[in-house]
Amino acid sequence: MTSPVSAPRGTVAVVGTGAAGTMVALQLCETAVRRRVPLVLLLIDPAPEAGRGRAYAGREARHLLNVRAGAMSCYPDDPAHFVRWLCRHGQPTVSADDFVPRHRYGAYLADTLGQAIIAATGTVRVRRLRTLVTDCRVGAGERGAVRLELADGTTADADAVVLASGPTSPSSARPPAALRAHSRFVADPWAPGALDAAAAPEDTDDVLLIGTGLTAVDVALRLERPGRTVHAVSRGGLLPQPHTVTALPPADCEDLLGCRTLRQMRAAVHRHVGRALRTEGDWRPVVDGLRPHVATLWAALSPEDRAEFLERDATVWNVHRHRMPPATAEAVARMRRAGRLRTWRGSVADARALGDGTVAVGLGDGRDLRVGWVVDCTGPGLRLADATGPLWQNLRRGGIAVPGPLGIGVATDGGRLRDRSGAAEQPLWTLGAPRRGELWETTAVPEIRVQAAEVAEAVLAVPSVRAAVAAPPHRRVRRPSDGSGLPLSTHSSAAAAFRTGIDRVLKVRAGAERAFRRATSLDPGFAVGHAALALIGHDSGADVDVPQALARARRCVRERADERERAFVDMVVRRVRGTTAEGDAALLRYLDRYPGDRLALAAAVPTIAFAGLYDAHGGAAGQVVRRTARAHGGHWFHTSLLAFVHQEEERFDEAGVLAERALAQEPDSGHAMHALAHVHYECGDHEAGRSRLDAWLDGHGRGTTHRAHFSWHAALHELALDDAPAVRRRWAAQLTPGRVRGVRALVDSGSLLWRARLTGSWEGRMPIGDVLDAVGADSLERPSTAFTALHAAVALMASGDLAGLRRLQGHALDADPVQREVVAPLCEAFGYVVEESWEQAAVRLERLLPRLPAVGGSAAQREVVEETLLYALVSAGRCDAARVRLEQRLDRRSSPYDRRRLATLPA
């Protein structure tokens, strides 16, 4: 035996890099980085690439995952991670309900682990050993560590070992000896190249599959061809049931937890199935509802009941629990109808070789089948004694691993191997299939990913692994702050980047996302940094993977955070995951406790973005700004928000003074300039307002993230000044969809186009279609807020899309109360505009105008509806009503355009 692979202190070996090993390695990398634990990670597997394993290494396009994509994330606290990965890697339309090709999951695992390894550089050193582990000796390595013996003749030492080699190798002890010895018997269909000869185009001999489970289904799909019959035999002769096309919600089966015998469980399950068939017309919700409780139910059974379950119920459970994707089920049904797939109930009794190279197989019922190939699709054996690989055999012989209940799998304590004495003190862990005797359901990704996180936690708690961290000298270190006096649980470099991000948010400038990312890359365990990313992604539409950032924040906050930071993360979680009302309530509670948090205050009163607290004429946002005044002590950001609140309350003189004061302290303040833009517009100072905005945009506002909105404000001044050429020039230079995308294009570019058309400032083709192309379908047909919905309705009306308006109206009727009571009837009124039924449109718009403040946004933004009403009134011949409204508006503010329009109204 050659010298061992060097094992620095803090070495963890993961044996096997299939799905289970990849998930453990992923969790080890990320947790070690969060905790700043230096680690050497040995990944031992002969496969050329970590992540794919045997299950996901193939390239057969018809081999689909047997679980919906939405349940296949490798993170238990981020269930949509796999779906988002697919969307970023060539499948933008995939949904959580879809069944995707299996090889795509292998690519996902490999890529996710690769990204984690790159991110852990400097903390975790990863070494790949492309070989097999044949034996394991505890206490034989350096420092009493574990010594692994490798198939290439070397050894490797580690402080802790995770055995993630997957199911035990298939056993060939079940088929007759004559069959096992035949050259056309395939013992393991997943071995590389095992099916190549049988799948050759010129080979049309019939095939016998031993087993009728999911493996047999996949093999049948691969070997199917005209002129060939694929036979499949098993004890029950049952194929897996299909999934439904759309997932049904799981039934509540918690009452089964009170059952203590198999008989009680059977009776309870039958009751649930009967109820589900009556109410849902389907049994699947019961099986899916049982899944979270299977381990508890299995543990409650006596050994006798477990043995009876294996004998009487396991087959029925498996065909209903482990189901086929709908597309696979359709393909199998076509094969059966065409006679190319036949299933048999029984077993293989004998076999004999025929002179032409084929095999005569005798079934237990006396039937003979003549086939060219026999493939063992029964899968791995349940019992440890079935293991054919050297590692598990040697572990069993050495007493390091002992069989689990009924001899199935191995005995563990939460995944830590028990030895022959029953103790679980060895630094050895396993997960997945080897724990089947204890958990029964443990081979699918939803179970394995939870076990992987638990194993990583346990491994990093091993003293010899933790000891790799040098104990720092005991000295008091002052914690850095966020710039407003709130301490942060991170180091000074990450805190500096975080403060830069906050400064960008407060000034409404680009770069906040980049700064927060730098903070979290400098300290991946910085909980508030991850939460800040999630917050700006959710509230401001920043390019952030919000669920991922939120999941990271929740992981980090459990390990390193004070009470204020825990409260901040909790607030962000509720804001992202809860309803609007729940998110607003959480934000208000947080600001009551920590009124000086400027980032939270920016989320509550954004003034320009589309989130924030609902505010109508001094509502919740105004109250929060006043309540937090003392904590901010006249800081320019708070003064900017107060200026905006005052202008919403039509206290324009005070708002102007406050905005100028804030800009004197911080000329980059986008919130102060925004408040001033509203003051100029509502006071009719259009020339001054346009000049001030243009000067700011060319100077201090050059880096603002909401440039389109400030341009929209300047264009409103130009509309009021009756300067149509200026409006067209500004559109071309600053507001075309090539420059503005997403919701901003809807709210600013789309609404401006419609107002320009109504006021006669835009003649000829109106490029509203370009605006719609720049907006996502969700924002147009399924907007999450009433404010966005209002502007979607405006854009659809401008494009003459009656069908789109009706779809939006249907969405609004099923949405929140404001969309139901304001947006839905607004869609109807806009429909009459499209049809040029002016009287009908005018009547409905007059009725709706007083209710518009409920949708949020500013009075200047909601004014697009009043402009539409004025146009409808004039078009309907109701010039007197239009005159009254125009006179009222001119009493509020000067407008050359309104004066010209009033003068030209017919008597």
Secondary structure, 3 states (H helix, E strand, C coil): CCCEECCCCCEEEEECCCHHHHHHHHHHHHHHHHHCCCEEEEEECCCCCCCCCCCCCCCCCCCECCCCHHHCCCCCCCCCHHHHHHHHCCCCCCCCCCCCEHHHHHHHHHHHHHHHHHHCCCCEEEEEECCCEEEEEECCCHHHCEEEEECCCCEEEECEEEECCCCCCCCCCCCCHHHHCCCCEECCCCCCCCCCCCCCCCCCCCEEEECCCHHHHHHHHHHCCCCCCEEEEECCCCCCCECCCCCCCCCCCHHHHHCCCHHHHHHHHHHHHHHHHHHCCCCHHHHHHHHHHHHHHHHHCCHHHHHHHHHHHHHHHHHHHCCECHHHHHHHHHHHHCCCEEEEECCEEEEEECCCCCEEEEECCCCEEEECEEEECCCCCCEHHHCCCHHHHHHHHCCCCCECHHHEEECEECCEECCCCCCCCCCEEECCHHHHHHHCCCCCHHHHHHHHHHHHHHHHCCHHHHCCCCCCCCCCCCCCECCCCCECCCCHHHHHHHHHHHHHHHHCECCHHHHHHHHHHHCCCCHHHHHHHHHHHHHHCCCCCHHHHHHHHHHHHCCCCCHHHHHHHHHHHHHHHCCHHHHHHHHHHHHHHCCCCHHHHHHHCCCCCCCCCCCCCCCHHHHHHHHCHHHHCCCHHHHHHHHHHHHHCCCHHHHHHHHHHHHHHCCCCHHHHHHHHHHHHHCCCHHHHHHHHHHHHHCCCCCECCHHHHHHHHHHHHHHCCCHHHHHHHHHHHHCCCCCCHHHHHHHHHHHHHHHHHCCCCCCCCCHHHHHHCCCHHHHHCCCCHHHHHHHHHHHHHCCCHHHHHHHHHHHHCCCHHHHHHHHHHHHHHHHHHCCCHHHHHHHHHHHHHHHHHHCCCHHHHHHHHHHHHHHHHHCCCHHHHHHHHHHHHHHCCCHHHHHHHHHCCC
